[in-house]
Amino acid sequence: MAQVLEFKLPDLGEGLTEAEIVRWLVEVGDVVAVDQPVVEVETAKAMVEVPCPYGGVVTARFGEEGTELPVGSPLLTVAVGGDAPVSGGADEGSGNVLVGYGTGAPVARRRRVRTSPVAPVRPAGGALSNGGSTAAARGADGTPGPLGTGRGPGARTAASDRTDARGLTDGRGHGNAGARATGPVPVISPLVRRIARENGLDLRELTGSGPDGLILRADVEHASRSAGGTTRQPETLAVPRPPGTTPAAAADGTRVPLRGIRGAVADKLSRSRHEIPDATCWVDADATELLAARAAMNAAGGPKISLLALLARICTAALARHPELNSTVDMEAREIVRLGHVHLGFAAQTERGLVVPVVRDAHTRDAQSLSAEFARLTEAARTGTLTPGDLTGGTFTLNNYGVFGVDGSTPIINHPEAAMLGVGRIIPKPWVHQGELAVRQVVQLSLTFDHRVCDGGTAGGFLRYVADCVEQPAVLLRSL
């Protein structure tokens, strides 16, 4: 006797509340093993493959690619046990640990097998059986979907039973109108209900475009516009409109959703500007000797040392002298929390946007170890395989914007950190060296710091020490 289990989007950790479906890895009717990845999602932190804790036959998927789902909403359903050709029974535990499920002995992943979609049928007695045919698992138009509704009289799908349990009606329009008028409303988002209420819309009169007829925010907004009204958005901070612009003019532009990594960056930078009273100081430094020292290290053999690793090593030495800048501010307790470890973030531009991978315990690493970790994280950023853990927990950020061919910048602090060091491009410039004008390799260094944790003297002392180490690498030997 088959049992249909529902797998919901798990808590992916780090306080994430939603994820966008990037790519489904299974189809309805596929046989999946316990802990087999079934969908690739993008969170505000990274791309993640989500494993399913059940083994069996996929009977439904919820959400198209590009759909954003909240944590806890259904991802798919799996028929397990009975006559269903399962690979890993329902009572086998998941070995993968995602917040919300699983910690048992992992089983070996099996190759995905394509079978005909299975549509569990609930007989009159109420027990589930696996007697459905391929046709029964399709909709009235013959297309596959989340357990279609093209069934004979009196038959119900597991999807419709599950939908009723969630308080949803059959959103495909099947069933009698009276049930629709008096039954539950197919909405699971409080935000959608709120927008409808504020715009005077009756959700029972709307037809949802989501899975199983789920009413989405776009459906409510479209209904409001069709009725001649203006959709009221949830309360947000008012943003002044530039002089001369009107809503009609703004509608002519291209709207790009602030979600995923772009949305996370927007939220973090806005919060930084809103909460942190920052200040910036900068200095030009002669990097000729630092470049020469790096060349000598690499000429001696062994793994290559990157310039970013040397700058990181200089940063950790400077933070040991000025620990105020390796801290965070707890305004509720009205305390400055000085941190005992340096988790060094570095800004990396990728095709998916700006990310800040974190090198853990950078203060305990030498230049060779730092070079290897920077290389690993940079490659992971380029391929989109960074984990949420790789992108969180930083205490200080090193931003090398010189790779974009610019000399200077005023970085925005990566909240909740207290400072960020910016490094511009290194280029030949006229410089007074040993009392004579010479062409030297010059770089601009800038430090943006939280003025709550220290005053200008501390920030200036930190930046001056960094510049001294760049100009005379032997200065760094004092702290080794």
N, C-alpha and C positions, 0 to 999 in steps of 0.2 A: 504494500500500500504506500503510494507516494505521498510525501509531505512537502508542501511549498513553504520555503523559508524566505523571508525578506531581508535583504542586506542593505543597510542604510549607510549613507556617507559618514565614515567615522571621523572622530575628532583627530585632526592631523597634528595637533600640538601647537605650542607657541601662541595660544590665544586666537587661532584662526577660526573664523565663524562661517566661511563659505569657500567654495572652490568652483572653478569653471571646468566643464568637461572639454578636454582638448581632443581626445581620440578614444573611441571604444576599441578594446582589444578582443572582444568576443561578440558574437551575434546571438540572437534568439535561436535556440535549438542546439547551441554548442554544448559539449560536455566539458566541464571545468573541474580541475582538481582543487583540493584544499590548498589555500595560499597561492593560487595562481593569479597573477595580475589580470584584472578584468577591464580596467579603465585607467587612462592617463588624465590627471587633472592638474590644473595650474592654480596654485594658491598665491597669496600676496608674497610668499617667500620663494617658492620654487616649483618646478614640475615634479610631480610625484606619481608613481604607479601604485594603484590601490589594489591589494590582494583580497580575494574573496575568502571568508572563513569557512565556506561550505563547499562540498563536492557534489556535483550532480549536473542536471540539465538546466541551462538558462531558459527561463520561460517568459521573462519580460525585462526590458530595459526602460529606465526612466530618464528622460532628458536627452536632447539632441546635442551634437557637438557644438560648442559655443554657448551652451546654456550654463548659467551660474546657479548652483544649488547651495542651500544652507546646510550646515552640518546637522545630521539627524534625519534628513529627507531621504526617501527611498532611492537607491541606485539601481538595483535589479532584484529579481526573484529567482530562486533556484529550486527545482523539484529534486528531492533527495529520497533515498530509500525506496522500498517497494520494487516495482518493475523498472524504475528509472535507471538507465545505464550510468551509474555514478562512478566517479573515481575519487574516492575519499568520502566516507559516510558522514552523515550529519553529526554523529557522536564523536567524530575525530576532531581533536582540537587544532586550532590554528597556531602555527609556530611564530608567525609574524606578530609583532607587537605594535599595533596602532591603538591610540587611546580609544577605548570603547569596546574592544573585543579582543579575544584570543590570548592565550599563553599556554599552549600545550606542546606535545611533541610534534615537531614539523614532519610532514611527509614529503616524499619525493614528488616533484612536479612531473606531470605526465603531459605528453604532447596533446595539444588541443585536437579534438575529434569533432567533425561537423556531422550532425545528425538532423533528422527532421524535427521541427519544433514540437515540443510536447506541451499539450494544454490540459492540465489537470481538470477533471470534471467533478463537481460535487453532486453525488447522487442524492436521492430523496432522503436517505438515512443520515446525510450530513457528513459521511466519511469521504475523504479524497481518494480518488483512484487515478490511475494513469492510463485510462482507456481512450483518451482523446486522439483524434487523427490529425494529420498535418493540416488539412483543410480547416479543422475546427480551431486551429491556433492562429488563423488569419482573420482579418476583418471581412466585412461584407463585400468589399471590392477585391478581395483575394490578396491584398498586400500584407506582408508580415508586420506585426506591431506588438505592443505589450498585451499579448493574449487577446486577439480580436473578438468581436462580438457577433460574428456570423455563425451563430449556433441555432439549433432547433428550439422549438418552443419548450419552455420550462427549464432549459439548461442554463447554468451560470458558470462563468469562468472564475478561476481563483483570483484573477485581477479584480473582478467586480466585487467579489466577497471581501477582498482586502480593502478595496476602495471604500466600501460601505463601512468597514471597521474604522477607517480613518475619518469618516464623516464626509465622504465625497460621493457624488452621484456619478452615474455613467455619463461622462462628459462627451461621449461621441454622439449623443443625441438619441441613443436607443432607449427603449422603455417608454412608458406612457407619460404624457405631459403633466398629469396630475401628480405623479410621484415627484417630478421636477419642481412643481410649484410648492409642494409642501415638505419635501425631503431636505436633506442637508445640502449646503452650498459647497460646490467644488473649489474651495479656497483653503490653502494651508498657510498663506503668508499674512501675518497681522498687518504688514505694511499695505498690502493690496486692499484689505478690508478697510483700513483707515482712509486710504485715498478715495475709495468708493463712497464711504460715509461722508467725507468732507465735500464731495461733489454731488451728493444726493442721488447716487445710482443704486438701483436694486440689483444685487449680484445674481439673484435668481433669474433675471431676464437676460443675462449675458451668456454667451457661448465661449468657453475657454479654448485657447489654442495650444495649451500645454498637454503633457502626457495625460491620457485618460480624461481629457476635457478640462484639465486644471486651468482655472482662471489666473492669468498672469497680470503683472502690472501693465504691460503693453495693451492688454485687452481693455482694462479699465480706462486707460488714457485715451484709447481709440474711441471707446464708447462716449466718453465725455466730449471729445472733439466733434463726434457725429451729432451729438445732441445740441451742439452750438455753445457749449460751455467751455471754460478754460480750466484745465486740470490743476487743482491745487496740489503742490508738492509738499512733502513733509517739511516741517520747520527746520530751517538751516540758518547759518549765519548769513545775513544780508550782504551781498557784494555790490558795491556802488557800480553803476553803469557809466562808462565814459561819456562825456558830453557829446551830443549829436547822434548817439546810437539809440535805436528803438528796438523793441522785441521783434518787429517785422524784419529789421535789418539784420538782427542776430540770427534769424531763422534762415537767412540766405547762405550762411556759412556751413562748413562741414563739422558735424558734431562727432567727437571721438570719446567713447565712454572711458571714464576714469575708473578702471578696474584692473585686477591682476597686479602685476608689478608696477605699472604706471600709477594705478590708484594708491598702492601702498607708499610709493615715493611721494605722491602728492600729500597724503595724510601726514607722513612723518615730517616732511619739510615744513608744512603749514604749522604743525604743532611746535616744531623747533622755533620758528619765527614768532609764534604766539607766546610761548612760555619762556624762552631763554633770552635774557638781555646780553647779546653777544657783542664782542668788540674784536677788531682785527689789527694786527701789527705785522709788518713785513720788513725784509732786509735782503739786499743783494749779497751773494757770496761767490767767491772764486772757487769753483769746483775742479780746477785743473789737477790738484794733487789727489783728490778723491778718485778721479778717473784713472790717474796713473797708478794709484794703489790697487785698484780693481784689476787693471791690466796685468800688474805684476802677480797678483794672486792667481789669475787664470793661466798665466804663462808657467806657473810652477807645477801645473798638472792637477788632476783630480776634477771633481764636478765643478762646473762653472758657477761663479758667484754673480748674481744679478745686482745691478745698481740699486734696485728697489730693496733688496735684502740688506745692503749696506745702510741705506737710509733708515730702514726699519730698526736695525741694530743701534743706530745713533739715537732714534726716538726712544727706545726702551732705556737707554743709558740716561737720556735727558729726563725721562719720567721718574727714574730712580732719584734724581736730584730735586725734581719738582713734582712730588706726588699729588699736589693739589689738582693738577690737570688730568690725573687718572682717577676721576671720581664722578659721582652723580649727586643730584640734589633731591632730597625728599622734603618737599614743601609742606606736606601735611604734618610731618614731625618737626619741620624747620631744622633740618640737619643736613650737613654735607657728609656724604658717605665716601670716604677714601678707600679705594679698592686695593687689595693686596696682590692682585695678579694683573697682568697686562694681556688682554685679548685684543689683538691689533687688527682692526678692519682696514681694508684697502678698497678704494672705489674701482670698479671694473665696468666698462661699457660693453654691452652685448647687444645682439640683434633684438632681444626681448626687452631691453632697457637697462638702466643703471642698477647694478647690484653691488652689495658691499660684503664680500666673503670675509670671514674672520679667521685669523691665525691664532689658535689657542695657545696660551702660555708663551707668548712671544718673548717674554723677558728671560726665559730659560733656554732659548735656542741660540745657536751660533749662526754665522752668516750662511754656512752651507745648508743647515737645516731650514733656515728661513727661505733660501732660494728654492729648495725642493718643495716646500709647502706652498709658496706663492705659485710655482709652476703647476702644481696639482689643482689648486683651487681655480686658477685662471682657466685651465683646460675644462674643468667641470662647469665653469660659468659659460664658456663658449658653447658647450654641448648641451647646456640646459639640465645638467644632472646634479646641481647643487641641492643639498637637502636643507630643510628648515634649520637644522642645527648648524649648518655651515654659514648661515646668514644672520645669526642672532647671537647676542651675548657680548658684543664688542664693547670695549671700554675706552678706546681711543682710535681715531681713524687717520690713515695716511692717504692723501689724495694726490696722485701724480697726474695733474692735468696738462703737464708739458707734452704728453703724447699727442695732444690735439693741436700742438704748434702755438700755444699761447704762453705768455710770460708770467702773468699774474692773475689772481682771482681772489674773491672774498668768499671762502667756502661757508656753506650753511652747516652748522653742527648736526651730527647724526644723533638725534635725540634717542636716549637720555644721557648721552655722553657729555663731557664738559669741554672738549676741545678737538680741533682737527688741524693737522699740518698739511698745507698745500705746497706742492713743488711744481715750478714752471719748467719750461724747456731750458736745456743747457746749450748755449750758443756762444760763439766767439764774440768778444766785445773788448773795446779798449779798456784797460785797467792799469792802475798804478801798482806795480809789483816791485818791491825792493827799491823804491824811490824812482823808478823809471816807468815810462809809459810802455805797456806791452799789450799784446793780444792774448787774452786769457779766456777760459771756458767759464762763463758766468751763469748763475741760476738765481732766480728770485724765490725766496721762501716766505710763506705767509702763515700766520697762526691766527685762527679764529677761536676765541675762548669764551666761556661762560663767566661773565663778570661777577657772578654770585660766589664762585669758588675761589677767586683770587683777584688781585688788582694788577695793574699794568706792570709793576715791578717784577712780579713772578712770571708773567707771560713773556716779558722782555728777556728775563734771565734764561728761560727755557729756549727761546728762539735764538738768543745769542750763543748759547752752548751748542745748539744744533749747527749754526753757521760756522762756529769755530772748528767743529769736528769735520765739516765739509771742506773747509779750507786747509786744515791741518789734521789729517786722520790720526796722527800720533797722539792727539789730545784724547782720543777715544781709548787709547791703551791704559789711561789712568783708571778707567772704570772696569777694566777686564780682569 
